[in-house]
Amino acid sequence: MNSGGPDDDERVNPDSGEAAAEFRGGDRAACTVRRVTDLEPLLPAPVRALLDVALVGELTVVDDAGRPITYPLIPLSDGNLVYMTSSVLFSRKLRHIKANPKVCVSLTDPVAVPVEPFHRATIQGDARVVEDELHEGWERLLPLWRAKEPAIDFFLKRRFGIPLFFERSVIEITPHRVLWWEDGRTSDPARVYELAGVS
Amino acid sequence: MAHLDTADALARARAYPHAVLSYVGADGYPVNVAVGFTASVDRATVDLDALGPDLRPVPGQDVELTFSHIRPQPGIGYDERRYVNVWGTVSTQAAGAGHGVQVSVDRASGWDEQDTPFFEYAERGVTAARQYLDDLGARPRMGPWWTFFLATRLPFLTATLIPVGLGGVIAARDGAFHGLWFVLALVAAVAVHLGLNMANDLFDDASGADAANVTPTPFSGGSRVLQYGLVTRRAMLGGCVALYAVAIGIGIALAAERGWGLLAIGAVGLVLSLAYSAPPLRLVHRGLGEPVTALGFGPVMALGTYFACAGRASWQPVLASLPVALLIALVLYVNQVPDRAGDAAAGKRTLIVRWTPAQVQAGYTAGVVAAFACIAAEAAAGVTPLWTLLALAASPLAVRVRRGLRAHYAQPYALMPAMQANIGLHLLTGLLLVAGYTIAVVS
């Protein structure tokens, strides 16, 4: 499998990239476009490395009034999509996403994202709430969740005690753009990955 | 997330090493990015450190700042979860690279699990969860066994097993034990206990006491199956009626076979079980839950079982069950401590609601002393076998309960070990009383 790292990306003329031009906050000089194939994960390798260890990421959604609202959640990823789960007990974010699927996930905290050297990333994308099977549909993500929070098995075995907590929706985020700060300093221009080829 | 006063939120925010700035970009996608900051509680502003020039929100723009913390716990996950969200508008933006922006904060929310334990935080979301599920046309699922386990509060059956066991072993001491009648008495007692648990949930749901309780524990706050939507009121009522029907049916059959006096004992038990929480009496609302529980799960059950076996009444099971009657009343008493806010809100004026913490703790001590004094006095007076003094060995558990009550009176989840020890105190004392009688029978 292709490592999919930043050096593997197809560099393009940023002036011709429509998506890059749309991003007011991007550093267009560093813009790259990744194309999805069956062999290559969508997310750049360093971003995948952050997602693999991140205990908490900040999910920002847009509320009914068009304002941002942010939730710290465990980010999970298969290298292509970013997943988060939400109990129906904390369902407001799910309603917001259904009304406006544009979301953003940041990995910002050196404590919650234990990598050396430290990097930061912000992932923008479109989210979909998957809740066909609230009771156990989310369990397909359990191996990823367990890797970060082994104690979840303890609580899952006792789910009868907190039944609504384990009625969960999956937030499935298709990333479109990644902002990347190699040394974590957000005062510097971000490297921007425009992730193309996502249907 | 709960609403926070902005000054409180900004004071809390100062403890975080960085903020996450969020706003909605020109393309409609939210942007969030870590940034250093300086919060001013007095001015209700947050000055942000420098950001990359294309990441700065513009003056007048709505923005949010999130401050989040966890402590990783390798092999477990993490703890110390807390976060603060503040919202406001960008009030100034200095020109040129290297300058930050200032946010005027107008509202805030947040959560700190040290202030609001996770289970309480989750419980506060139940109403919204039910609405969300209703909107989806979905219901939470649970297997039939666990639903039965929860809805009937099955583990509390120890409250029934002890007095029934005492009644049986006293009948054996009198040479009157009969296996079939004992088993039927046991089944009837179990049915009425499980039925009254369901009835209690129905009445507490109707009064709003359980819904108002945001700190339920495995030992308090009801089964929650109605609040969580796991069981409908109709199904709960059906289960309750079915269990009472079983108890009444067995009671009538036993009375016909063993003597109609048993029907009177059963009728007293039935009335007590319903009058406990059913209007118009609602005895638990009047601070009479403890004596009703003591009577029902002490003398009534012990005497009923004895009568079913022996075909006659006796003072022995009544007197011998007094200690466990007191102790089961104390189980209810302590388990009502975490419920007191919800109970008070629903007008359920239990002793715990009526009394100060010091009075409640003194009441517990008095009850325990009375229970163990009763064991000693009855054995000394020859009312019960000397071997029943074995039950005194359970008394150290009461010290643990007393300490827990004193240390964690206002902390429902920290009080759980004390509640568990208190249930263990009743169970162990009861088992040792039964053991004492058994030794007396066989020796």
Interface residues (C-beta under 8 A of the other chain):
Chain A: E22 F23 R24 G25 G26 D27 L55 V56 E58 T60 V61 V62 G66 R67 P68 I69 T70 P72 S87 V88 L89 F90 S91 R92 L94 R95 K102 V103 C104 V105 S106 T108 D109 V111 A112 P114 R120 T122 Q124 E131 L134 H135 K148 E149 P150 A151 I152 F160 G161 I162 P163 L164 F165 E167 H176 R177 L179 G184 T186 S187 D188 P189 A190
Chain B: H18 V20 S22 Y23 V24 G25 A26 D27 G28 Y29 P30 V31 N32 V33 A34 V35 D49 A50 L51 G52 P53 D54 L55 D62 V63 E64 T66 S68 H69 I70 R71 P72 Q73 G75 I76 G77 Y78 R81 Y83 N85 W87 G98 F119 A122 G125 V126 A128 A129 Y132 L133 L136 A138 P140 R141 M142 W146 F149 L150 P218 Y228 L230
